[in-house]
Amino acid sequence: MASDLAAIGAPFHRLCRGSAREGSGDSPDYHFNREVEDVVAVAEAIGEPVFLLGHSYGGLLSMEATLLTDRVSRLILYEADAPQALITAAIDEGIVLYEREG
């Protein structure tokens, strides 16, 4: 995906779980909120509205991040397991979401 985006001149930033803080969910220092803060920090550092794509657990992190920053203009979730209350809150914040059945 990164090479496809680069080919059309679109900037692309990828976060890898745990690499920035040298840990993951298996670490005794792990905390969900810290990972959400990492997503928010990257979105804020870019300095302009971003499209955020979250896959699986990253989708849940991305949903939470949209509630903490106004930098996310669009949110794309792929196989994300997000509670309905969180989805509703993101919609209320003005993030455009599309939920496909099945």
C-alpha positions as CSV (number, residue, x, y, z in Angstrom):
1,M,0.0,0.0,0.0
2,A,2.8,2.4,0.9
3,S,4.3,2.1,-2.6
4,D,0.9,2.7,-4.3
5,L,0.4,5.8,-2.3
6,A,3.9,7.1,-3.0
7,A,3.4,6.5,-6.7
8,I,0.5,9.1,-6.7
9,G,2.4,11.5,-4.4
10,A,0.3,10.8,-1.3
11,P,2.1,10.9,2.1
12,F,2.0,7.7,4.1
13,H,2.9,7.1,7.8
14,R,2.8,3.7,9.3
15,L,2.7,2.9,13.0
16,C,3.9,-0.5,14.2
17,R,2.5,-1.6,17.5
18,G,5.0,-1.5,20.3
19,S,8.0,-0.5,18.2
20,A,8.1,3.1,19.3
21,R,8.1,2.2,23.0
22,E,9.9,-1.1,22.6
23,G,7.0,-3.2,23.9
24,S,3.6,-4.7,23.0
25,G,0.6,-6.0,24.7
26,D,2.8,-8.6,26.3
27,S,5.0,-6.1,28.1
28,P,4.4,-5.5,31.8
29,D,4.5,-1.7,31.0
30,Y,1.8,-2.0,28.4
31,H,-1.3,0.2,28.5
32,F,-3.9,0.6,25.9
33,N,-4.0,4.4,26.4
34,R,-0.3,4.7,25.7
35,E,-0.9,3.2,22.2
36,V,-3.8,5.5,21.6
37,E,-1.5,8.4,22.6
38,D,1.0,7.3,20.0
39,V,-1.6,7.4,17.2
40,V,-2.7,10.9,18.4
41,A,0.9,12.1,18.5
42,V,1.6,11.0,14.9
43,A,-1.6,12.6,13.7
44,E,-0.8,15.9,15.5
45,A,2.8,15.9,14.3
46,I,1.7,15.7,10.6
47,G,0.0,19.1,11.2
48,E,-2.9,18.7,8.7
49,P,-6.0,16.6,8.5
50,V,-5.3,12.9,8.0
51,F,-7.1,9.8,6.8
52,L,-6.6,7.1,9.4
53,L,-6.7,3.4,8.5
54,G,-6.9,0.9,11.4
55,H,-6.9,-2.8,11.0
56,S,-8.0,-5.3,13.6
57,Y,-6.7,-4.0,17.0
58,G,-5.4,-0.9,15.3
59,G,-9.0,-0.1,14.4
60,L,-9.9,0.1,18.0
61,L,-6.9,2.3,18.7
62,S,-7.8,4.5,15.7
63,M,-11.4,4.9,17.0
64,E,-10.2,6.0,20.4
65,A,-7.7,8.4,18.8
66,T,-10.4,10.2,16.8
67,L,-11.9,11.2,20.1
68,L,-8.7,12.8,21.3
69,T,-7.7,14.9,18.2
70,D,-9.3,16.9,15.6
71,R,-6.7,16.0,13.0
72,V,-8.5,12.9,11.8
73,S,-10.8,13.9,8.9
74,R,-11.7,10.3,7.7
75,L,-11.5,7.0,9.4
76,I,-11.2,3.6,7.6
77,L,-11.6,0.5,9.7
78,Y,-10.8,-3.0,8.4
79,E,-11.9,-6.0,10.5
80,A,-12.0,-3.7,13.6
81,D,-13.7,-5.0,16.7
82,A,-15.1,-1.7,18.1
83,P,-17.9,-1.4,20.5
84,Q,-21.0,0.3,19.1
85,A,-20.8,3.1,21.7
86,L,-17.3,4.0,20.4
87,I,-18.6,4.0,16.8
88,T,-21.5,6.2,17.7
89,A,-19.1,8.6,19.5
90,A,-16.9,8.9,16.5
91,I,-19.9,9.6,14.3
92,D,-21.0,12.3,16.7
93,E,-17.5,13.9,16.4
94,G,-18.2,14.3,12.6
95,I,-15.9,11.5,11.4
96,V,-17.4,9.8,8.3
97,L,-17.8,6.1,8.8
98,Y,-19.2,3.4,6.5
99,E,-20.2,0.1,8.1
100,R,-20.7,-2.8,5.8
101,E,-22.9,-5.7,6.8
102,G,-21.4,-9.2,6.7
